[in-house]
Amino acid sequence: MNIISRGIRNAFRNTIRTGSIVVILALSIGLIIAMLAARQGVNDKIETIKASSGNTITVSPAGVRGFEGGGDPLTEDDLASITSIDHVTGIIETLSDRLTTDDTSLNSAVEAGALGERNADTSGVSFTPPAGNMGSSDGGGRSFTPSVQVTGTNNTTTIGGSSTASLTWTAGEAFDATSSDAVAVMGTSLAEANDLSVGDTFTAYDTTFTVVGIYDTGNTFDNNYLYIPLATLQSLSDQEGNVTSATVTVDSSDNLATVTTAIETALGDTADVTNSQDTADATTEPLASVASIALFSLIGALVAGAVIILLTMLMIVRERRREIGVMKAIGASNLSIMWQFIVESLTLTTLGLIVGTLIGVAAATPLTNALVDNSSTSTTTSTTPGMMGGPGGGFRRASQASTQAIQNIQSSVGTTTLAYGLGATLLIAILGSAVPSLMISKIKPADAMRNE
């Protein structure tokens, strides 16, 4: 009987022990495969997020947070200093304002409701509704009518606010963003609330505007927005040259950090500057933690598997000292005996690999999702500067979208993962057989026979 067949046969000499070892090894190898798949899936997601993070920088006035906070708008001089920086290829400028019933004939499509009434502060002082009323306008609380949010922009790609990616035009089209005409586009909710269609008119800032387009984002909040050319809003609202948000495009993502530093230097503490790469890094930070956890778990499972085989083979070698002595006495070399035990070790780990692969395939996705969910919920969402809602809140929206993205990781056990799993199995078998093989080489036939 040759070395290989003897080694395989020896692996089944004690079926109960073999079964127990295979089950334990299968759990260890299954964890290795699941962690390999998790790490691969997480790393792929990190690369995808970073690759799609773009090459933009958001600049907003220091202290501005939507229509809360304070601060001064960005000026023409600020924008000119940004434009003059090397590697800057363009700037998308937006200016946001609120239209009350005194400023426009439009009515908001969003009802105040209990939350709107509770948070209303139109008089400049805090307002707390009477107990049990929650600020409803039905009695006891102050009535509150939400304002219409208007945004002036020099680039129509900003139309749609936080739902730009899902925007569709239900009628008409976008205006010429470089013009100063009294034209506007609005969301379907705002258009329906005011019974307006393309070609109809409304008033704002004592000026008659013509509706040239109506869009739908599938989002009630974003469908309540009004957009007009930037120059038009600046002129009518007496904010010539001012903007409340600027999105700077850089020629390459490799230059984001350099340009960000240059903008911060040029504007000083008058602006908050955040680039898309920083946002992507902040978003993928939980994923990097998951990848590290997967790596440490993988190493732990690998060590555990090697220790299991080591202890098993040590026990087997001790049990077979007499057999080893006899084999040496009849001429078997140390190398041939070692290979016999290595084959036995490989047989056990291969059986563990087969069962472990099934466990790893089944556990890969649940384990990955559990790690990602735990890491995501323990990480506080970054509050980057910018507009809190609607236009100008690009990085807040990107953060929300990326947070959803990291919770949608596809981990699968492919050929690469299986190849690594096979390599781990061989490593477990070799490491587990090293010390027992050394013990075999030191066994002398006479000593083995005498001890028996």
Sine and cosine of phi, psi and omega as CSV:
sin_phi,cos_phi,sin_psi,cos_psi,sin_omega,cos_omega
0.00,0.00,0.80,-0.60,-0.06,-1.00
-0.97,0.23,0.10,-0.99,-0.10,-1.00
-0.87,0.49,-0.70,0.71,-0.08,-1.00
-0.91,0.42,-0.75,0.66,-0.03,-1.00
-0.91,0.42,-0.61,0.80,0.03,-1.00
-0.91,0.42,-0.67,0.75,0.00,-1.00
-0.89,0.46,-0.69,0.73,0.01,-1.00
-0.90,0.43,-0.68,0.73,-0.01,-1.00
-0.90,0.43,-0.63,0.77,-0.01,-1.00
-0.90,0.44,-0.48,0.88,-0.02,-1.00
-0.89,0.45,-0.36,0.93,-0.06,-1.00
-0.94,-0.35,0.29,0.96,-0.02,-1.00
-0.92,0.39,-0.53,0.84,0.06,-1.00
-0.83,-0.56,0.99,-0.10,-0.14,-0.99
-0.90,0.43,-0.58,0.81,0.00,-1.00
-0.91,0.42,-0.73,0.69,0.02,-1.00
-0.90,0.43,-0.66,0.75,0.01,-1.00
-0.87,0.49,-0.71,0.70,0.00,-1.00
-0.88,0.48,-0.68,0.74,-0.01,-1.00
-0.90,0.43,-0.71,0.71,-0.01,-1.00
-0.90,0.44,-0.67,0.75,0.00,-1.00
-0.89,0.46,-0.66,0.75,0.01,-1.00
-0.89,0.46,-0.72,0.70,-0.01,-1.00
-0.91,0.42,-0.70,0.72,0.05,-1.00
-0.89,0.46,-0.61,0.79,0.00,-1.00
-0.88,0.47,-0.66,0.75,0.03,-1.00
-0.90,0.43,-0.66,0.75,0.01,-1.00
-0.91,0.42,-0.74,0.67,-0.01,-1.00
-0.93,0.36,-0.59,0.81,0.06,-1.00
-0.87,0.49,-0.66,0.75,0.05,-1.00
-0.91,0.41,-0.64,0.77,0.05,-1.00
-0.86,0.52,-0.74,0.67,-0.03,-1.00
-0.91,0.41,-0.67,0.74,0.01,-1.00
-0.89,0.45,-0.65,0.76,0.01,-1.00
-0.94,0.33,-0.57,0.82,0.09,-1.00
-0.89,0.46,-0.71,0.71,0.01,-1.00
-0.91,0.42,-0.66,0.75,0.00,-1.00
-0.90,0.44,-0.72,0.69,-0.01,-1.00
-0.89,0.46,-0.67,0.74,0.02,-1.00
-0.90,0.43,-0.70,0.71,0.01,-1.00
-0.89,0.45,-0.67,0.74,0.01,-1.00
-0.91,0.40,-0.70,0.71,0.01,-1.00
-0.89,0.45,-0.62,0.78,0.06,-1.00
-0.89,0.45,-0.66,0.75,0.01,-1.00
-0.92,0.40,-0.64,0.77,0.04,-1.00
-0.87,0.50,-0.71,0.70,0.01,-1.00
-0.90,0.43,-0.62,0.78,0.01,-1.00
-0.91,0.42,-0.71,0.71,0.00,-1.00
-0.90,0.45,-0.70,0.72,-0.02,-1.00
-0.93,0.38,-0.59,0.80,0.01,-1.00
-0.93,0.38,-0.51,0.86,-0.03,-1.00
-0.99,-0.10,0.07,1.00,-0.05,-1.00
-0.94,0.33,-0.33,0.95,0.08,-1.00
0.99,0.10,-0.17,-0.99,-0.05,-1.00
-0.73,-0.69,0.79,0.61,-0.04,-1.00
-0.86,-0.51,0.40,-0.92,0.03,-1.00
-0.78,-0.63,0.76,-0.65,0.05,-1.00
-0.99,-0.15,0.78,-0.63,0.03,-1.00
-0.87,-0.50,0.82,-0.57,0.02,-1.00
-0.71,-0.71,0.46,-0.89,0.01,-1.00
-0.84,0.53,0.67,-0.75,0.02,-1.00
-0.86,0.50,0.76,-0.64,0.03,-1.00
1.00,-0.03,-0.19,0.98,-0.02,-1.00
-0.99,0.10,0.73,-0.68,0.05,-1.00
-0.59,-0.81,0.99,0.10,-0.09,-1.00
0.91,0.41,-0.75,-0.66,0.05,-1.00
-0.99,-0.16,0.32,0.95,0.11,-0.99
-0.93,-0.36,0.09,-1.00,0.01,-1.00
0.97,0.25,-0.40,-0.91,-0.02,-1.00
-0.44,-0.90,-0.38,-0.93,-0.02,-1.00
0.93,-0.37,0.07,-1.00,-0.02,-1.00
-0.93,-0.37,0.53,-0.85,-0.01,-1.00
-0.93,0.38,0.31,-0.95,0.13,-0.99
-0.95,0.31,0.59,-0.80,-0.07,-1.00
-0.95,-0.32,0.08,-1.00,0.05,-1.00
-0.87,0.49,-0.59,0.80,0.02,-1.00
-0.91,0.41,-0.64,0.77,0.05,-1.00
-0.87,0.49,-0.73,0.68,-0.04,-1.00
-0.92,0.40,-0.60,0.80,0.03,-1.00
-0.91,0.42,-0.63,0.78,0.01,-1.00
-0.92,0.39,-0.52,0.86,0.04,-1.00
-0.95,0.30,-0.70,0.72,-0.04,-1.00
-0.87,0.49,-0.54,0.84,-0.06,-1.00
-0.98,0.22,-0.14,0.99,-0.02,-1.00
-0.96,0.27,0.67,-0.74,0.02,-1.00
-0.87,0.50,0.57,-0.82,0.07,-1.00
0.98,0.19,-0.05,1.00,0.09,-1.00
-0.99,0.13,0.83,-0.55,-0.05,-1.00
-0.96,-0.27,-0.22,0.98,0.01,-1.00
0.01,-1.00,0.32,-0.95,0.03,-1.00
-0.71,-0.71,0.80,-0.59,0.13,-0.99
-0.99,-0.10,0.86,-0.51,-0.08,-1.00
-0.95,-0.32,0.65,-0.76,0.09,-1.00
-0.70,-0.72,0.52,-0.86,0.06,-1.00
-0.74,-0.67,0.83,-0.56,-0.05,-1.00
-0.95,-0.32,0.57,-0.82,0.00,-1.00
-0.51,-0.86,0.24,-0.97,0.04,-1.00
-0.91,-0.41,0.65,-0.76,0.05,-1.00
-0.93,-0.38,0.87,-0.50,0.08,-1.00
-1.00,-0.08,0.03,-1.00,0.01,-1.00
-0.90,0.43,-0.30,0.95,0.06,-1.00
-0.99,0.16,-0.32,0.95,-0.08,-1.00
-0.98,-0.21,-0.32,0.95,-0.12,-0.99
-0.50,-0.86,0.35,-0.94,0.09,-1.00
-1.00,0.05,-0.08,1.00,-0.03,-1.00
-0.98,0.20,0.54,-0.84,0.13,-0.99
-0.92,-0.40,0.65,-0.76,0.01,-1.00
-0.90,0.44,0.58,-0.82,0.03,-1.00
-1.00,0.06,-0.10,0.99,-0.03,-1.00
-0.98,-0.19,0.84,-0.54,0.06,-1.00
-0.97,0.26,0.58,-0.81,-0.01,-1.00
-0.88,0.47,-0.74,0.68,-0.02,-1.00
0.89,0.45,-0.10,-1.00,-0.04,-1.00
-0.90,0.44,-0.64,0.77,-0.03,-1.00
-0.94,0.35,-0.69,0.72,0.01,-1.00
-0.88,0.47,-0.68,0.73,0.02,-1.00
-0.91,0.42,-0.64,0.77,-0.05,-1.00
-0.92,0.40,-0.60,0.80,-0.07,-1.00
-1.00,-0.05,0.01,1.00,-0.05,-1.00
-0.91,0.42,0.64,-0.77,0.02,-1.00
-0.51,-0.86,0.77,0.64,-0.09,-1.00
-0.95,0.30,-0.31,0.95,-0.03,-1.00
-1.00,-0.04,-0.04,1.00,0.01,-1.00
1.00,0.05,0.04,1.00,0.06,-1.00
-0.82,-0.57,0.37,-0.93,0.00,-1.00
-0.90,0.43,0.59,-0.81,0.01,-1.00
-0.76,-0.65,0.83,-0.55,0.06,-1.00
-0.87,-0.49,0.88,-0.48,-0.04,-1.00
-0.89,0.45,0.40,-0.92,0.06,-1.00
-0.87,0.50,0.50,-0.87,0.00,-1.00
-0.83,0.55,0.71,-0.70,0.04,-1.00
1.00,0.10,-0.06,1.00,-0.05,-1.00
-0.97,-0.22,-0.56,0.83,-0.06,-1.00
0.85,0.53,0.38,0.92,0.11,-0.99
0.97,0.23,0.31,0.95,0.02,-1.00
-0.92,0.39,0.43,-0.90,-0.02,-1.00
-1.00,0.09,0.14,0.99,-0.04,-1.00
-0.99,0.15,-0.25,0.97,0.01,-1.00
0.35,-0.94,0.69,-0.73,0.05,-1.00
1.00,0.03,-0.64,0.77,-0.03,-1.00
-0.99,-0.16,0.29,-0.96,0.01,-1.00
-0.98,0.19,0.72,-0.69,0.03,-1.00
-0.95,0.33,0.65,-0.76,-0.03,-1.00
-0.70,-0.72,0.79,-0.62,0.04,-1.00
-0.93,-0.36,0.88,-0.48,0.00,-1.00
-0.86,0.50,0.59,-0.80,0.03,-1.00
-0.99,0.16,0.25,-0.97,0.07,-1.00
-1.00,-0.05,0.79,-0.61,-0.01,-1.00
-1.00,0.04,0.81,-0.58,0.01,-1.00
-0.87,-0.50,0.66,-0.75,0.00,-1.00
-0.78,-0.62,0.78,-0.62,0.14,-0.99
-0.99,-0.12,0.70,-0.71,-0.06,-1.00
-0.63,-0.78,0.52,-0.85,0.08,-1.00
-0.98,-0.19,0.19,0.98,0.03,-1.00
-0.48,-0.88,0.87,-0.50,-0.12,-0.99
-0.96,0.27,-0.06,1.00,0.07,-1.00
-0.94,0.35,-0.23,0.97,0.04,-1.00
-0.99,0.14,-0.21,0.98,-0.03,-1.00
-0.90,0.44,0.74,-0.67,-0.02,-1.00
0.94,-0.35,-0.17,0.99,0.09,-1.00
0.85,0.53,-0.79,-0.61,-0.09,-1.00
-0.95,0.30,-0.15,0.99,-0.05,-1.00
-0.89,-0.46,0.50,0.87,-0.04,-1.00
-0.81,0.59,-0.64,0.76,-0.08,-1.00
-0.89,0.45,-0.48,0.88,-0.06,-1.00
-0.97,-0.23,0.22,0.97,-0.07,-1.00
-0.94,0.33,0.69,-0.73,0.13,-0.99
-0.73,-0.68,0.53,-0.85,0.01,-1.00
-1.00,-0.05,0.87,-0.48,0.02,-1.00
-1.00,0.05,-0.37,0.93,0.04,-1.00
-0.30,-0.95,0.56,-0.83,0.05,-1.00
0.92,0.38,-0.44,-0.90,-0.05,-1.00
-0.40,-0.92,0.07,-1.00,0.00,-1.00
-0.95,0.31,0.40,-0.92,0.03,-1.00
-0.99,0.11,0.12,-0.99,0.12,-0.99
-0.98,0.20,0.94,-0.33,-0.12,-0.99
-0.93,0.37,-0.26,0.97,0.00,-1.00
-1.00,0.00,-0.05,1.00,-0.06,-1.00
-1.00,0.07,0.12,-0.99,0.10,-1.00
-0.83,-0.55,0.48,0.88,-0.03,-1.00
-0.98,0.21,0.34,-0.94,0.04,-1.00
-1.00,0.02,0.94,0.35,0.01,-1.00
-0.83,-0.56,0.37,-0.93,-0.07,-1.00
-0.45,-0.89,0.43,-0.90,0.22,-0.98
-0.84,-0.55,0.47,-0.88,-0.03,-1.00
-0.56,-0.83,0.32,-0.95,0.03,-1.00
-0.96,0.26,0.31,-0.95,-0.05,-1.00
-0.88,0.48,-0.60,0.80,-0.01,-1.00
-0.89,0.45,-0.71,0.70,-0.01,-1.00
-0.92,0.39,-0.63,0.78,0.01,-1.00
-0.91,0.41,-0.69,0.72,-0.01,-1.00
-0.92,0.38,-0.62,0.78,0.00,-1.00
-0.90,0.44,-0.44,0.90,-0.03,-1.00
-0.93,-0.37,0.15,0.99,0.04,-1.00
0.80,0.60,0.77,0.64,-0.03,-1.00
-0.92,-0.40,0.57,-0.82,0.09,-1.00
-0.77,-0.64,0.15,-0.99,0.04,-1.00
-0.86,0.50,0.76,-0.65,-0.04,-1.00
0.98,-0.19,-0.33,0.94,0.04,-1.00
-0.97,0.25,0.24,-0.97,-0.03,-1.00
-0.82,-0.57,0.33,-0.94,0.11,-0.99
-0.50,-0.87,0.19,-0.98,-0.02,-1.00
-0.92,-0.38,0.56,-0.83,0.09,-1.00
-0.38,-0.92,0.70,-0.72,-0.05,-1.00
0.82,0.57,0.62,0.78,-0.01,-1.00
0.85,0.52,0.47,0.88,0.01,-1.00
-0.78,-0.62,0.59,-0.80,0.03,-1.00
-1.00,0.02,0.85,-0.53,0.01,-1.00
-0.96,-0.28,0.52,-0.85,0.07,-1.00
-0.95,-0.32,0.75,-0.66,0.04,-1.00
-0.98,0.21,0.86,-0.51,-0.01,-1.00
-0.94,-0.34,-0.19,0.98,0.00,-1.00
-0.31,-0.95,0.52,-0.86,0.05,-1.00
-0.75,-0.66,0.78,-0.62,-0.06,-1.00
-0.89,-0.45,0.27,-0.96,0.06,-1.00
-0.68,-0.73,0.78,-0.63,0.04,-1.00
-0.94,-0.35,-0.14,0.99,-0.09,-1.00
0.98,0.19,0.14,0.99,-0.04,-1.00
-0.83,-0.56,0.87,-0.49,-0.08,-1.00
-0.86,0.52,-0.68,0.73,-0.03,-1.00
-0.90,0.44,-0.75,0.66,-0.03,-1.00
-0.95,0.32,-0.42,0.91,0.04,-1.00
-0.98,0.20,0.01,1.00,0.03,-1.00
-0.98,-0.20,0.15,0.99,-0.06,-1.00
-1.00,-0.04,0.45,-0.89,0.06,-1.00
-0.88,-0.48,0.73,-0.68,0.00,-1.00
-0.84,-0.54,0.69,-0.73,0.07,-1.00
-0.66,-0.75,0.26,-0.96,0.03,-1.00
-0.85,0.53,0.58,-0.81,-0.04,-1.00
-0.85,0.53,-0.73,0.68,-0.03,-1.00
-0.87,0.49,-0.58,0.82,0.00,-1.00
-0.91,0.41,-0.74,0.68,-0.01,-1.00
-0.92,0.39,-0.65,0.76,0.02,-1.00
-0.87,0.50,-0.66,0.75,-0.03,-1.00
-0.95,0.32,-0.74,0.67,-0.10,-0.99
-0.95,0.30,-0.46,0.89,-0.03,-1.00
-0.99,-0.15,0.19,0.98,0.01,-1.00
0.85,0.53,0.68,0.73,0.04,-1.00
-0.79,-0.61,0.75,0.66,-0.05,-1.00
-0.82,0.57,0.80,-0.60,0.08,-1.00
0.98,0.19,-0.03,1.00,-0.05,-1.00
-0.99,-0.10,0.53,-0.85,0.12,-0.99
-0.64,-0.77,0.41,-0.91,0.02,-1.00
-0.96,-0.28,-0.09,1.00,0.08,-1.00
-0.31,-0.95,0.63,-0.78,0.05,-1.00
-0.72,-0.69,0.76,-0.64,0.06,-1.00
-0.95,-0.30,0.92,-0.40,-0.09,-1.00
-1.00,-0.09,0.78,-0.62,0.05,-1.00
-0.99,-0.15,0.75,-0.66,-0.01,-1.00
-0.95,-0.32,0.52,-0.86,-0.09,-1.00
-0.90,0.43,-0.42,0.91,0.00,-1.00
-0.45,-0.89,0.55,-0.83,0.04,-1.00
-0.90,0.44,-0.37,0.93,0.03,-1.00
-0.92,0.40,-0.36,0.93,-0.05,-1.00
-0.98,-0.20,0.11,0.99,-0.05,-1.00
-0.86,0.51,-0.74,0.67,-0.06,-1.00
-0.90,0.44,-0.67,0.75,-0.01,-1.00
-0.90,0.44,-0.72,0.69,-0.02,-1.00
-0.93,0.37,-0.62,0.78,0.04,-1.00
-0.85,0.52,-0.71,0.71,0.03,-1.00
-0.89,0.45,-0.65,0.76,0.00,-1.00
-0.90,0.43,-0.64,0.77,0.02,-1.00
-0.92,0.39,-0.68,0.73,0.02,-1.00
-0.87,0.49,-0.62,0.79,0.03,-1.00
-0.93,0.37,-0.67,0.74,-0.05,-1.00
-0.93,0.36,-0.63,0.78,-0.08,-1.00
-0.99,-0.12,-0.29,0.96,0.01,-1.00
0.89,0.45,-0.64,-0.77,-0.06,-1.00
-1.00,-0.01,0.27,0.96,0.02,-1.00
-1.00,0.05,-0.14,0.99,-0.06,-1.00
-0.59,-0.80,0.45,-0.89,0.14,-0.99
-0.98,-0.20,0.78,-0.62,-0.10,-1.00
-0.85,-0.53,0.80,-0.61,0.02,-1.00
-0.66,-0.75,0.75,-0.66,0.03,-1.00
-0.97,-0.24,0.32,-0.95,-0.09,-1.00
-0.91,0.41,-0.48,0.88,0.01,-1.00
-0.94,0.35,-0.64,0.77,0.06,-1.00
-0.88,0.47,-0.66,0.75,0.02,-1.00
-0.90,0.43,-0.67,0.74,0.02,-1.00
-0.90,0.43,-0.64,0.76,0.02,-1.00
-0.89,0.45,-0.68,0.74,0.01,-1.00
-0.91,0.42,-0.60,0.80,-0.02,-1.00
-0.94,0.35,-0.63,0.77,-0.07,-1.00
-1.00,0.06,-0.05,1.00,0.01,-1.00
-0.84,0.54,-0.70,0.72,0.07,-1.00
-0.88,0.47,-0.57,0.82,0.01,-1.00
-0.93,0.37,-0.60,0.80,0.05,-1.00
-0.89,0.46,-0.60,0.80,0.05,-1.00
-0.91,0.42,-0.65,0.76,0.02,-1.00
-0.89,0.45,-0.67,0.75,0.02,-1.00
-0.88,0.47,-0.63,0.78,0.02,-1.00
-0.92,0.40,-0.68,0.73,0.04,-1.00
-0.87,0.49,-0.68,0.73,0.01,-1.00
-0.89,0.46,-0.64,0.77,0.00,-1.00
-0.91,0.41,-0.73,0.69,0.00,-1.00
-0.91,0.42,-0.61,0.79,0.04,-1.00
-0.90,0.43,-0.64,0.77,0.02,-1.00
-0.89,0.47,-0.73,0.68,0.00,-1.00
-0.89,0.46,-0.67,0.74,0.02,-1.00
-0.88,0.48,-0.68,0.73,0.01,-1.00
-0.92,0.39,-0.60,0.80,0.03,-1.00
-0.90,0.43,-0.72,0.70,0.02,-1.00
-0.89,0.45,-0.67,0.74,0.00,-1.00
-0.88,0.48,-0.68,0.73,0.03,-1.00
-0.89,0.46,-0.67,0.74,0.01,-1.00
-0.91,0.42,-0.64,0.77,0.01,-1.00
-0.91,0.41,-0.64,0.76,0.02,-1.00
-0.86,0.51,-0.74,0.67,0.00,-1.00
-0.91,0.41,-0.64,0.77,0.01,-1.00
-0.85,0.53,-0.78,0.63,-0.02,-1.00
-0.90,0.43,-0.62,0.78,0.01,-1.00
-0.89,0.45,-0.74,0.68,-0.05,-1.00
-0.94,0.35,-0.55,0.83,0.08,-1.00
-0.87,0.49,-0.69,0.73,0.00,-1.00
-0.91,0.41,-0.65,0.76,-0.01,-1.00
-0.92,0.39,-0.67,0.74,0.00,-1.00
-0.88,0.47,-0.68,0.73,0.02,-1.00
-0.89,0.45,-0.62,0.78,0.00,-1.00
-0.93,0.38,-0.48,0.88,-0.13,-0.99
-0.94,-0.33,0.42,0.91,0.01,-1.00
-0.84,0.54,-0.70,0.72,0.00,-1.00
-0.89,0.46,-0.70,0.72,0.00,-1.00
-0.88,0.48,-0.65,0.76,0.01,-1.00
-0.91,0.42,-0.66,0.75,0.03,-1.00
-0.88,0.48,-0.67,0.74,0.02,-1.00
-0.89,0.45,-0.69,0.72,-0.01,-1.00
-0.88,0.48,-0.66,0.75,0.03,-1.00
-0.93,0.37,-0.58,0.81,-0.02,-1.00
-0.91,0.42,-0.52,0.86,-0.01,-1.00
-1.00,-0.07,0.17,0.99,0.16,-0.99
0.94,-0.34,0.03,1.00,0.01,-1.00
-0.94,0.34,0.69,-0.73,0.01,-1.00
-0.99,0.13,0.34,-0.94,0.07,-1.00
-0.84,0.55,-0.66,0.75,-0.06,-1.00
-0.90,0.44,-0.67,0.74,-0.02,-1.00
-0.92,0.39,-0.60,0.80,0.01,-1.00
-0.94,0.35,-0.66,0.75,0.04,-1.00
-0.86,0.51,-0.70,0.71,-0.01,-1.00
-0.89,0.45,-0.56,0.83,0.03,-1.00
-0.89,0.46,-0.69,0.73,0.01,-1.00
-0.95,0.30,-0.55,0.83,0.07,-1.00
-0.90,0.44,-0.67,0.74,0.05,-1.00
-0.88,0.47,-0.64,0.77,0.04,-1.00
-0.89,0.47,-0.69,0.72,0.04,-1.00
-0.88,0.47,-0.69,0.73,0.02,-1.00
-0.90,0.44,-0.60,0.80,0.02,-1.00
-0.88,0.47,-0.72,0.70,0.00,-1.00
-0.90,0.44,-0.70,0.71,-0.03,-1.00
-0.94,0.33,-0.52,0.85,0.04,-1.00
-0.92,0.40,-0.68,0.73,0.08,-1.00
-0.87,0.49,-0.66,0.75,0.06,-1.00
-0.89,0.46,-0.60,0.80,0.02,-1.00
-0.89,0.45,-0.69,0.73,-0.03,-1.00
-0.88,0.48,-0.77,0.63,0.00,-1.00
-0.94,0.35,-0.64,0.77,-0.02,-1.00
-0.90,0.43,-0.55,0.84,0.03,-1.00
-0.89,0.46,-0.68,0.74,0.04,-1.00
-0.88,0.47,-0.67,0.74,0.03,-1.00
-0.91,0.42,-0.69,0.72,-0.02,-1.00
-0.89,0.45,-0.67,0.74,0.02,-1.00
-0.88,0.47,-0.68,0.73,-0.02,-1.00
-0.95,0.32,-0.54,0.84,-0.12,-0.99
-1.00,-0.07,-0.24,0.97,-0.12,-0.99
-0.83,0.55,-0.82,0.57,-0.05,-1.00
-0.92,0.39,-0.74,0.67,0.04,-1.00
-0.85,0.52,-0.67,0.74,0.00,-1.00
-0.91,0.41,-0.67,0.74,0.02,-1.00
-0.88,0.47,-0.73,0.68,-0.01,-1.00
-0.89,0.45,-0.63,0.78,0.01,-1.00
-0.90,0.44,-0.68,0.73,0.02,-1.00
-0.91,0.42,-0.69,0.72,-0.03,-1.00
-0.93,0.38,-0.70,0.72,0.00,-1.00
-0.88,0.47,-0.68,0.73,-0.01,-1.00
-0.91,0.42,-0.66,0.75,-0.01,-1.00
-0.94,0.35,-0.61,0.79,-0.03,-1.00
-0.93,0.36,-0.68,0.73,-0.05,-1.00
-0.95,0.32,-0.37,0.93,-0.01,-1.00
-1.00,0.00,-0.04,1.00,0.00,-1.00
-0.96,-0.29,0.82,-0.57,0.00,-1.00
-0.96,0.27,0.72,-0.69,0.00,-1.00
-0.89,0.45,0.75,-0.66,-0.02,-1.00
-0.94,0.35,0.71,-0.70,0.04,-1.00
-0.98,-0.20,0.99,0.11,-0.03,-1.00
-0.98,0.22,0.46,-0.89,-0.02,-1.00
-0.90,0.44,0.46,-0.89,0.04,-1.00
0.65,-0.76,-0.12,-0.99,-0.01,-1.00
-0.97,0.26,0.68,-0.73,-0.07,-1.00
-0.98,0.19,-0.39,0.92,0.01,-1.00
-0.53,-0.85,0.42,-0.91,0.04,-1.00
0.92,0.40,-0.49,-0.87,-0.09,-1.00
-0.90,0.43,0.51,-0.86,0.05,-1.00
1.00,0.05,-0.19,0.98,-0.02,-1.00
-0.99,-0.12,0.63,0.78,-0.12,-0.99
-0.83,0.56,-0.70,0.71,-0.08,-1.00
-0.97,0.23,-0.50,0.87,0.11,-0.99
-0.91,0.42,-0.69,0.73,0.01,-1.00
-0.92,0.40,-0.65,0.76,0.02,-1.00
-0.89,0.46,-0.62,0.78,0.02,-1.00
-0.90,0.44,-0.68,0.73,0.02,-1.00
-0.90,0.43,-0.69,0.72,-0.02,-1.00
-0.90,0.43,-0.65,0.76,0.00,-1.00
-0.93,0.37,-0.59,0.81,0.05,-1.00
-0.88,0.48,-0.65,0.76,0.06,-1.00
-0.92,0.39,-0.58,0.81,-0.04,-1.00
-0.91,0.41,-0.64,0.77,-0.05,-1.00
-0.95,0.31,-0.24,0.97,0.04,-1.00
-1.00,-0.04,0.11,0.99,-0.02,-1.00
-0.81,-0.58,0.88,0.47,-0.05,-1.00
-0.99,-0.13,0.78,-0.62,0.02,-1.00
-0.99,-0.12,0.93,-0.36,0.05,-1.00
-0.94,-0.33,0.78,-0.63,-0.02,-1.00
-0.67,-0.74,0.47,-0.88,0.02,-1.00
-1.00,-0.08,0.99,-0.16,-0.01,-1.00
-0.99,-0.16,-0.17,-0.99,-0.04,-1.00
-0.90,0.43,-0.58,0.81,0.02,-1.00
-0.90,0.44,-0.71,0.71,0.01,-1.00
-0.89,0.46,-0.68,0.74,0.02,-1.00
-0.90,0.43,-0.61,0.79,0.03,-1.00
-0.90,0.44,-0.69,0.73,0.06,-1.00
-0.90,0.43,-0.61,0.79,0.04,-1.00
-0.89,0.45,-0.65,0.76,0.06,-1.00
-0.90,0.44,-0.67,0.74,0.04,-1.00
-0.88,0.47,-0.66,0.75,0.04,-1.00
-0.89,0.45,-0.61,0.79,0.02,-1.00
-0.90,0.44,-0.70,0.71,0.04,-1.00
-0.89,0.45,-0.64,0.77,0.01,-1.00
-0.90,0.43,-0.65,0.76,0.05,-1.00
-0.87,0.49,-0.71,0.71,-0.03,-1.00
-0.90,0.43,-0.67,0.74,-0.04,-1.00
-0.93,0.36,-0.73,0.68,0.00,-1.00
-0.90,0.44,-0.65,0.76,-0.02,-1.00
-0.94,0.35,-0.36,0.93,-0.04,-1.00
-0.99,-0.13,-0.18,0.98,-0.12,-0.99
-0.89,0.47,-0.81,0.58,-0.05,-1.00
-0.91,0.41,-0.72,0.69,0.05,-1.00
-0.85,0.53,-0.60,0.80,0.02,-1.00
-0.90,0.43,-0.63,0.78,0.05,-1.00
-0.90,0.45,-0.64,0.77,0.03,-1.00
-0.90,0.45,-0.64,0.77,-0.01,-1.00
-0.87,0.49,-0.67,0.74,-0.05,-1.00
-0.91,0.42,-0.37,0.93,-0.05,-1.00
-0.99,-0.10,-0.08,1.00,0.00,-1.00
-0.98,0.21,0.80,-0.59,0.04,-1.00
-0.98,-0.18,0.70,-0.72,-0.05,-1.00
-0.80,0.60,-0.71,0.71,-0.05,-1.00
-0.89,0.45,-0.67,0.74,-0.01,-1.00
-0.91,0.42,-0.67,0.75,-0.01,-1.00
-0.89,0.45,-0.68,0.74,-0.01,-1.00
-0.93,0.36,-0.63,0.78,-0.03,-1.00
-0.91,0.41,-0.68,0.73,-0.01,-1.00
-0.91,0.42,-0.50,0.86,0.00,-1.00
-0.96,0.29,0.00,0.00,0.00,0.00
